[in-house]
């Protein structure tokens, strides 16, 4: 996971949570960003998604401390 952090995030990854119903989906947070990694298929090059817009962490200058699936 360290290589993904270096390539995708500008800051240190602070939290990670595996989806309890779809273990191929992992939410990862760091800095002002949250991304969803889909490890199904090619684990070396996972699909990466943003959970949506607007990103309130960027707008309000907040830092991601933890992530969780609802």
Gaussian input, Z-matrix of N, CA and C with variables (Angstrom, degrees):
# hf/3-21g

backbone

0 1
 N
 C     1     B1
 C     2     B2     1     A1
 N     3     B3     2     A2     1     D1
 C     4     B4     3     A3     2     D2
 C     5     B5     4     A4     3     D3
 N     6     B6     5     A5     4     D4
 C     7     B7     6     A6     5     D5
 C     8     B8     7     A7     6     D6
 N     9     B9     8     A8     7     D7
 C    10    B10     9     A9     8     D8
 C    11    B11    10    A10     9     D9
 N    12    B12    11    A11    10    D10
 C    13    B13    12    A12    11    D11
 C    14    B14    13    A13    12    D12
 N    15    B15    14    A14    13    D13
 C    16    B16    15    A15    14    D14
 C    17    B17    16    A16    15    D15
 N    18    B18    17    A17    16    D16
 C    19    B19    18    A18    17    D17
 C    20    B20    19    A19    18    D18
 N    21    B21    20    A20    19    D19
 C    22    B22    21    A21    20    D20
 C    23    B23    22    A22    21    D21
 N    24    B24    23    A23    22    D22
 C    25    B25    24    A24    23    D23
 C    26    B26    25    A25    24    D24
 N    27    B27    26    A26    25    D25
 C    28    B28    27    A27    26    D26
 C    29    B29    28    A28    27    D27
 N    30    B30    29    A29    28    D28
 C    31    B31    30    A30    29    D29
 C    32    B32    31    A31    30    D30
 N    33    B33    32    A32    31    D31
 C    34    B34    33    A33    32    D32
 C    35    B35    34    A34    33    D33
 N    36    B36    35    A35    34    D34
 C    37    B37    36    A36    35    D35
 C    38    B38    37    A37    36    D36
 N    39    B39    38    A38    37    D37
 C    40    B40    39    A39    38    D38
 C    41    B41    40    A40    39    D39
 N    42    B42    41    A41    40    D40
 C    43    B43    42    A42    41    D41
 C    44    B44    43    A43    42    D42
 N    45    B45    44    A44    43    D43
 C    46    B46    45    A45    44    D44
 C    47    B47    46    A46    45    D45
 N    48    B48    47    A47    46    D46
 C    49    B49    48    A48    47    D47
 C    50    B50    49    A49    48    D48
 N    51    B51    50    A50    49    D49
 C    52    B52    51    A51    50    D50
 C    53    B53    52    A52    51    D51
 N    54    B54    53    A53    52    D52
 C    55    B55    54    A54    53    D53
 C    56    B56    55    A55    54    D54
 N    57    B57    56    A56    55    D55
 C    58    B58    57    A57    56    D56
 C    59    B59    58    A58    57    D57
 N    60    B60    59    A59    58    D58
 C    61    B61    60    A60    59    D59
 C    62    B62    61    A61    60    D60
 N    63    B63    62    A62    61    D61
 C    64    B64    63    A63    62    D62
 C    65    B65    64    A64    63    D63
 N    66    B66    65    A65    64    D64
 C    67    B67    66    A66    65    D65
 C    68    B68    67    A67    66    D66
 N    69    B69    68    A68    67    D67
 C    70    B70    69    A69    68    D68
 C    71    B71    70    A70    69    D69
 N    72    B72    71    A71    70    D70
 C    73    B73    72    A72    71    D71
 C    74    B74    73    A73    72    D72
 N    75    B75    74    A74    73    D73
 C    76    B76    75    A75    74    D74
 C    77    B77    76    A76    75    D75
 N    78    B78    77    A77    76    D76
 C    79    B79    78    A78    77    D77
 C    80    B80    79    A79    78    D78
 N    81    B81    80    A80    79    D79
 C    82    B82    81    A81    80    D80
 C    83    B83    82    A82    81    D81
 N    84    B84    83    A83    82    D82
 C    85    B85    84    A84    83    D83
 C    86    B86    85    A85    84    D84
 N    87    B87    86    A86    85    D85
 C    88    B88    87    A87    86    D86
 C    89    B89    88    A88    87    D87
 N    90    B90    89    A89    88    D88
 C    91    B91    90    A90    89    D89
 C    92    B92    91    A91    90    D90
 N    93    B93    92    A92    91    D91
 C    94    B94    93    A93    92    D92
 C    95    B95    94    A94    93    D93
 N    96    B96    95    A95    94    D94
 C    97    B97    96    A96    95    D95
 C    98    B98    97    A97    96    D96
 N    99    B99    98    A98    97    D97
 C   100   B100    99    A99    98    D98
 C   101   B101   100   A100    99    D99
 N   102   B102   101   A101   100   D100
 C   103   B103   102   A102   101   D101
 C   104   B104   103   A103   102   D102
 N   105   B105   104   A104   103   D103
 C   106   B106   105   A105   104   D104
 C   107   B107   106   A106   105   D105
 N   108   B108   107   A107   106   D106
 C   109   B109   108   A108   107   D107
 C   110   B110   109   A109   108   D108
 N   111   B111   110   A110   109   D109
 C   112   B112   111   A111   110   D110
 C   113   B113   112   A112   111   D111
 N   114   B114   113   A113   112   D112
 C   115   B115   114   A114   113   D113
 C   116   B116   115   A115   114   D114
 N   117   B117   116   A116   115   D115
 C   118   B118   117   A117   116   D116
 C   119   B119   118   A118   117   D117
 N   120   B120   119   A119   118   D118
 C   121   B121   120   A120   119   D119
 C   122   B122   121   A121   120   D120
 N   123   B123   122   A122   121   D121
 C   124   B124   123   A123   122   D122
 C   125   B125   124   A124   123   D123
 N   126   B126   125   A125   124   D124
 C   127   B127   126   A126   125   D125
 C   128   B128   127   A127   126   D126
 N   129   B129   128   A128   127   D127
 C   130   B130   129   A129   128   D128
 C   131   B131   130   A130   129   D129
 N   132   B132   131   A131   130   D130
 C   133   B133   132   A132   131   D131
 C   134   B134   133   A133   132   D132
 N   135   B135   134   A134   133   D133
 C   136   B136   135   A135   134   D134
 C   137   B137   136   A136   135   D135
 N   138   B138   137   A137   136   D136
 C   139   B139   138   A138   137   D137
 C   140   B140   139   A139   138   D138
 N   141   B141   140   A140   139   D139
 C   142   B142   141   A141   140   D140
 C   143   B143   142   A142   141   D141
 N   144   B144   143   A143   142   D142
 C   145   B145   144   A144   143   D143
 C   146   B146   145   A145   144   D144
 N   147   B147   146   A146   145   D145
 C   148   B148   147   A147   146   D146
 C   149   B149   148   A148   147   D147
 N   150   B150   149   A149   148   D148
 C   151   B151   150   A150   149   D149
 C   152   B152   151   A151   150   D150
 N   153   B153   152   A152   151   D151
 C   154   B154   153   A153   152   D152
 C   155   B155   154   A154   153   D153
 N   156   B156   155   A155   154   D154
 C   157   B157   156   A156   155   D155
 C   158   B158   157   A157   156   D156
 N   159   B159   158   A158   157   D157
 C   160   B160   159   A159   158   D158
 C   161   B161   160   A160   159   D159
 N   162   B162   161   A161   160   D160
 C   163   B163   162   A162   161   D161
 C   164   B164   163   A163   162   D162
 N   165   B165   164   A164   163   D163
 C   166   B166   165   A165   164   D164
 C   167   B167   166   A166   165   D165
 N   168   B168   167   A167   166   D166
 C   169   B169   168   A168   167   D167
 C   170   B170   169   A169   168   D168
 N   171   B171   170   A170   169   D169
 C   172   B172   171   A171   170   D170
 C   173   B173   172   A172   171   D171
 N   174   B174   173   A173   172   D172
 C   175   B175   174   A174   173   D173
 C   176   B176   175   A175   174   D174
 N   177   B177   176   A176   175   D175
 C   178   B178   177   A177   176   D176
 C   179   B179   178   A178   177   D177
 N   180   B180   179   A179   178   D178
 C   181   B181   180   A180   179   D179
 C   182   B182   181   A181   180   D180
 N   183   B183   182   A182   181   D181
 C   184   B184   183   A183   182   D182
 C   185   B185   184   A184   183   D183
 N   186   B186   185   A185   184   D184
 C   187   B187   186   A186   185   D185
 C   188   B188   187   A187   186   D186
 N   189   B189   188   A188   187   D187
 C   190   B190   189   A189   188   D188
 C   191   B191   190   A190   189   D189
 N   192   B192   191   A191   190   D190
 C   193   B193   192   A192   191   D191
 C   194   B194   193   A193   192   D192
 N   195   B195   194   A194   193   D193
 C   196   B196   195   A195   194   D194
 C   197   B197   196   A196   195   D195
 N   198   B198   197   A197   196   D196
 C   199   B199   198   A198   197   D197
 C   200   B200   199   A199   198   D198
 N   201   B201   200   A200   199   D199
 C   202   B202   201   A201   200   D200
 C   203   B203   202   A202   201   D201
 N   204   B204   203   A203   202   D202
 C   205   B205   204   A204   203   D203
 C   206   B206   205   A205   204   D204
 N   207   B207   206   A206   205   D205
 C   208   B208   207   A207   206   D206
 C   209   B209   208   A208   207   D207

   B1=1.4465
   B2=1.5238
   B3=1.3015
   B4=1.4606
   B5=1.5160
   B6=1.3330
   B7=1.4599
   B8=1.5259
   B9=1.3335
   B10=1.4592
   B11=1.5182
   B12=1.3106
   B13=1.4560
   B14=1.5225
   B15=1.3018
   B16=1.4571
   B17=1.5177
   B18=1.3174
   B19=1.4486
   B20=1.5266
   B21=1.3214
   B22=1.4592
   B23=1.5225
   B24=1.3139
   B25=1.4545
   B26=1.5207
   B27=1.3245
   B28=1.4553
   B29=1.5235
   B30=1.3323
   B31=1.4637
   B32=1.5232
   B33=1.3080
   B34=1.4562
   B35=1.5249
   B36=1.3235
   B37=1.4612
   B38=1.5231
   B39=1.3479
   B40=1.4665
   B41=1.5205
   B42=1.3416
   B43=1.4627
   B44=1.5243
   B45=1.3342
   B46=1.4554
   B47=1.5249
   B48=1.3339
   B49=1.4712
   B50=1.5250
   B51=1.3383
   B52=1.4610
   B53=1.5231
   B54=1.3313
   B55=1.4652
   B56=1.5235
   B57=1.3490
   B58=1.4654
   B59=1.5304
   B60=1.3271
   B61=1.4577
   B62=1.5262
   B63=1.3215
   B64=1.4657
   B65=1.5231
   B66=1.3392
   B67=1.4649
   B68=1.5248
   B69=1.3209
   B70=1.4558
   B71=1.5328
   B72=1.3411
   B73=1.4607
   B74=1.5269
   B75=1.3270
   B76=1.4561
   B77=1.5199
   B78=1.3243
   B79=1.4642
   B80=1.5274
   B81=1.3263
   B82=1.4548
   B83=1.5217
   B84=1.3293
   B85=1.4551
   B86=1.5074
   B87=1.3266
   B88=1.4525
   B89=1.5092
   B90=1.3107
   B91=1.4612
   B92=1.5117
   B93=1.3308
   B94=1.4585
   B95=1.5218
   B96=1.3280
   B97=1.4592
   B98=1.5254
   B99=1.3286
   B100=1.4606
   B101=1.5193
   B102=1.3240
   B103=1.4570
   B104=1.5184
   B105=1.3309
   B106=1.4628
   B107=1.5181
   B108=1.3247
   B109=1.4579
   B110=1.5180
   B111=1.3324
   B112=1.4575
   B113=1.5190
   B114=1.3333
   B115=1.4590
   B116=1.5182
   B117=1.3340
   B118=1.4571
   B119=1.5237
   B120=1.2986
   B121=1.4635
   B122=1.5207
   B123=1.3072
   B124=1.4566
   B125=1.5269
   B126=1.3119
   B127=1.4693
   B128=1.5306
   B129=1.3291
   B130=1.4601
   B131=1.5347
   B132=1.3248
   B133=1.4678
   B134=1.5301
   B135=1.3396
   B136=1.4736
   B137=1.5277
   B138=1.3250
   B139=1.4537
   B140=1.5240
   B141=1.3384
   B142=1.4609
   B143=1.5213
   B144=1.3420
   B145=1.4557
   B146=1.5190
   B147=1.3137
   B148=1.4592
   B149=1.5234
   B150=1.3361
   B151=1.4630
   B152=1.5179
   B153=1.2945
   B154=1.4638
   B155=1.5109
   B156=1.3064
   B157=1.4551
   B158=1.5177
   B159=1.2708
   B160=1.4544
   B161=1.5272
   B162=1.3126
   B163=1.4590
   B164=1.5234
   B165=1.3258
   B166=1.4641
   B167=1.5224
   B168=1.3298
   B169=1.4606
   B170=1.5183
   B171=1.3367
   B172=1.4653
   B173=1.5222
   B174=1.3278
   B175=1.4648
   B176=1.5230
   B177=1.3252
   B178=1.4568
   B179=1.5255
   B180=1.3317
   B181=1.4666
   B182=1.5274
   B183=1.3469
   B184=1.4599
   B185=1.5157
   B186=1.3102
   B187=1.4678
   B188=1.5276
   B189=1.3236
   B190=1.4658
   B191=1.5242
   B192=1.3228
   B193=1.4671
   B194=1.5202
   B195=1.3447
   B196=1.4577
   B197=1.5312
   B198=1.3086
   B199=1.4543
   B200=1.5239
   B201=1.3432
   B202=1.4587
   B203=1.5179
   B204=1.3084
   B205=1.4615
   B206=1.5159
   B207=1.3289
   B208=1.4659
   B209=1.5064
   A1=111.56
   A2=117.72
   A3=120.35
   A4=111.27
   A5=118.29
   A6=120.07
   A7=110.89
   A8=119.21
   A9=121.23
   A10=110.53
   A11=116.94
   A12=120.97
   A13=109.94
   A14=117.98
   A15=121.68
   A16=111.83
   A17=118.40
   A18=121.41
   A19=112.89
   A20=119.14
   A21=122.22
   A22=112.64
   A23=118.60
   A24=122.17
   A25=110.93
   A26=115.85
   A27=120.70
   A28=111.33
   A29=116.90
   A30=121.76
   A31=108.86
   A32=115.81
   A33=122.35
   A34=110.92
   A35=116.89
   A36=122.10
   A37=107.95
   A38=116.01
   A39=119.98
   A40=113.17
   A41=117.38
   A42=118.52
   A43=110.83
   A44=113.85
   A45=120.92
   A46=107.75
   A47=116.42
   A48=120.76
   A49=108.52
   A50=116.29
   A51=122.50
   A52=108.87
   A53=116.21
   A54=120.73
   A55=108.32
   A56=118.49
   A57=120.36
   A58=113.64
   A59=118.41
   A60=121.37
   A61=113.16
   A62=117.00
   A63=122.87
   A64=107.48
   A65=118.10
   A66=120.93
   A67=114.65
   A68=118.01
   A69=120.06
   A70=111.48
   A71=117.98
   A72=122.31
   A73=110.08
   A74=115.53
   A75=121.36
   A76=108.53
   A77=116.71
   A78=121.93
   A79=107.67
   A80=115.67
   A81=121.13
   A82=108.13
   A83=116.76
   A84=121.40
   A85=111.69
   A86=114.77
   A87=121.49
   A88=110.27
   A89=116.96
   A90=120.32
   A91=109.92
   A92=116.39
   A93=121.97
   A94=111.02
   A95=116.71
   A96=120.02
   A97=111.91
   A98=115.32
   A99=122.92
   A100=106.70
   A101=116.58
   A102=121.90
   A103=109.57
   A104=115.59
   A105=122.58
   A106=107.86
   A107=116.36
   A108=122.18
   A109=108.54
   A110=117.20
   A111=122.75
   A112=106.90
   A113=116.48
   A114=121.97
   A115=113.10
   A116=117.72
   A117=121.53
   A118=108.45
   A119=116.55
   A120=119.48
   A121=109.71
   A122=117.13
   A123=122.24
   A124=110.03
   A125=116.84
   A126=121.28
   A127=111.32
   A128=117.54
   A129=121.29
   A130=111.51
   A131=117.28
   A132=122.33
   A133=108.92
   A134=117.04
   A135=119.93
   A136=111.62
   A137=115.17
   A138=119.65
   A139=107.08
   A140=117.44
   A141=121.54
   A142=108.13
   A143=115.59
   A144=121.96
   A145=110.66
   A146=115.77
   A147=122.05
   A148=106.68
   A149=119.01
   A150=119.29
   A151=114.22
   A152=119.39
   A153=120.60
   A154=113.25
   A155=114.93
   A156=120.71
   A157=108.58
   A158=120.19
   A159=126.00
   A160=111.84
   A161=116.38
   A162=121.73
   A163=107.28
   A164=116.51
   A165=120.99
   A166=112.72
   A167=117.76
   A168=120.23
   A169=110.57
   A170=117.08
   A171=120.18
   A172=111.29
   A173=116.50
   A174=120.72
   A175=112.28
   A176=117.15
   A177=121.22
   A178=112.75
   A179=116.95
   A180=122.50
   A181=112.53
   A182=117.02
   A183=121.22
   A184=112.02
   A185=115.38
   A186=121.78
   A187=108.78
   A188=116.68
   A189=122.34
   A190=108.08
   A191=116.45
   A192=122.25
   A193=111.76
   A194=116.61
   A195=120.12
   A196=109.35
   A197=115.25
   A198=121.99
   A199=108.23
   A200=116.85
   A201=121.54
   A202=108.32
   A203=116.19
   A204=122.31
   A205=108.72
   A206=116.31
   A207=119.02
   A208=110.04
   D1=-20.88
   D2=-178.99
   D3=-61.92
   D4=-41.23
   D5=-179.48
   D6=-64.81
   D7=-35.32
   D8=176.35
   D9=-64.72
   D10=-40.36
   D11=178.87
   D12=-59.57
   D13=-44.69
   D14=-177.37
   D15=-67.96
   D16=-32.57
   D17=-176.56
   D18=-87.48
   D19=-28.71
   D20=-170.91
   D21=-105.97
   D22=-43.74
   D23=-174.67
   D24=-98.56
   D25=140.73
   D26=175.68
   D27=-81.42
   D28=-21.86
   D29=-179.97
   D30=-120.72
   D31=-179.77
   D32=179.76
   D33=-69.93
   D34=139.62
   D35=174.23
   D36=-72.40
   D37=128.71
   D38=-176.77
   D39=-107.48
   D40=-17.89
   D41=-179.45
   D42=-157.29
   D43=155.98
   D44=-179.44
   D45=-152.34
   D46=138.62
   D47=-178.83
   D48=-142.99
   D49=128.67
   D50=176.51
   D51=-85.42
   D52=136.59
   D53=177.73
   D54=-66.44
   D55=124.72
   D56=-176.52
   D57=-68.52
   D58=-20.71
   D59=-178.75
   D60=-100.47
   D61=-23.98
   D62=177.84
   D63=-134.03
   D64=86.34
   D65=-173.49
   D66=-64.74
   D67=-5.77
   D68=175.43
   D69=-81.22
   D70=-10.33
   D71=179.66
   D72=-102.60
   D73=127.07
   D74=-179.27
   D75=-127.59
   D76=125.65
   D77=173.98
   D78=-90.03
   D79=131.99
   D80=-178.15
   D81=-129.90
   D82=132.78
   D83=-179.72
   D84=-125.88
   D85=144.21
   D86=176.63
   D87=-167.82
   D88=139.77
   D89=-178.77
   D90=63.09
   D91=-121.39
   D92=178.69
   D93=-111.82
   D94=23.66
   D95=-171.84
   D96=-129.98
   D97=142.16
   D98=171.56
   D99=-125.11
   D100=130.87
   D101=177.94
   D102=-129.83
   D103=151.05
   D104=176.02
   D105=-109.02
   D106=125.45
   D107=177.39
   D108=-103.55
   D109=128.28
   D110=174.92
   D111=-104.31
   D112=108.25
   D113=-176.45
   D114=-89.08
   D115=1.78
   D116=178.17
   D117=-69.50
   D118=134.66
   D119=-178.27
   D120=95.87
   D121=-120.16
   D122=-176.78
   D123=-89.54
   D124=104.69
   D125=-177.54
   D126=-69.42
   D127=-23.60
   D128=178.65
   D129=-71.74
   D130=-28.26
   D131=179.35
   D132=-133.30
   D133=74.40
   D134=-176.41
   D135=-68.70
   D136=154.75
   D137=170.56
   D138=-72.07
   D139=140.10
   D140=-178.42
   D141=-125.81
   D142=128.14
   D143=-178.21
   D144=-126.17
   D145=150.53
   D146=169.39
   D147=-91.88
   D148=141.66
   D149=-177.29
   D150=-68.95
   D151=-11.29
   D152=177.42
   D153=146.75
   D154=177.77
   D155=178.18
   D156=-125.81
   D157=150.27
   D158=1.24
   D159=-80.08
   D160=157.30
   D161=174.88
   D162=-87.06
   D163=99.62
   D164=-176.07
   D165=-67.09
   D166=-24.09
   D167=178.08
   D168=-65.77
   D169=-40.65
   D170=177.46
   D171=-69.73
   D172=-45.22
   D173=-177.16
   D174=-62.33
   D175=-37.71
   D176=-176.32
   D177=-101.77
   D178=10.04
   D179=178.65
   D180=58.78
   D181=32.01
   D182=-179.19
   D183=-90.00
   D184=159.94
   D185=178.47
   D186=-109.92
   D187=139.37
   D188=177.36
   D189=-77.84
   D190=119.64
   D191=179.08
   D192=-102.07
   D193=-30.96
   D194=179.27
   D195=-156.79
   D196=159.71
   D197=176.17
   D198=-129.43
   D199=152.63
   D200=178.64
   D201=-156.16
   D202=150.57
   D203=176.11
   D204=-89.72
   D205=142.55
   D206=175.98
   D207=-117.46

